Amino acid sequence: MAGGWARDDAVNEQIEISTAEAVARARQRAERVGNTPSARFCAECDDPIPEARRRAIPGVQLCVECQSGRDRSRRPTGGLNRRASKDSLLK
């Protein structure tokens, strides 16, 4: 049920677009990783990467410790708010 001037199927259309965009981004990431061979040594600290990690994560370039540090420092990115209220757009 859309309100205002929107078509009745506008909400479902936006959900489908958002889902399709997320799937496309995930597939692009998977292609990049799948084409990169796993490193035997960490790209940051030069410690050896265990064979089990290289088998479990194709294309891995970092050891567990360095990857954990990156994950902790990475801020989550906000999604698009396609149904934003006027008040939230003015902030």
N, C-alpha and C positions, 0 to 999 in steps of 0.2 A: 504494500500500500504506500504509494508515493504521495507526497503532499505538494501543494503549490502548483507550479507549472510543469512539474516533472511527469514523465510518462509513468504508467502503472508498473512497468517492469524495470524502471531505472535503478532501483536498489539492487535487484538481482544482477543486472548488467554490470554494475560497479563491483559487486562481489566477484563475478566471473573474471573481470579485467584484473582485479588485484591478485586473484589466484593464478591467472595465466602469467602475470608478470613475475610472481614469486617462483613459479615453476621454471620459467625461462632463465632467471638468474641462477637457480640451483643447477640447472643443466649446464650452463656456461661454466660455472665453477667446477663442476665434475669433469667436464672436458679438459679444462686447463690442468687439473690435478692428474687426471688419467694419462695425459701425454708427458708428464714429467716423471723421470725415474726417481726412485727413492735414493736419498743420499746415505752414504755409509757413516758420515760424520756430520755433526750439527753445523749448520751454516753460521751460527752465532758464537758458540763456545768451542767448537771443534772437538767435542767429546764424541765417542762412538755412539751411534744409534743402534739399539738392540735389534737383532734380526726379527724378533716377534713383532716389534713396532713397525718395522718396514713392511712386513707381510700384512699386518692388520690395516695399515693406512698407506695405500699406494701413493707415491709421490711425496712422502713425508720429507721435510727438510730440516726440522728442528727436533732436538731431544725433548723429553717430557718436561724437564725443568724449564727450559727456555720457552716452550709452547705455553706452559702454565703461566709464566710471567707475562707473556703477551696477552693471554686470555684475561688475566686480572686487570691489565691496564686498558683493555679495549672497552670503550663505552658502548652500550647498546644503541643502535641507531633507531630513531623514531620512525614509525611508519607514516604513511600519508593519511591525514584525516580528511577524507573526502566528504564527510558529513559535518563539517565544522560549523559551529554557530557563529553569528556575526561578532559576538563578544570575543570569542577566542581568536578570531582573525584580526581584531584590532589591537591585541596585546603585543 
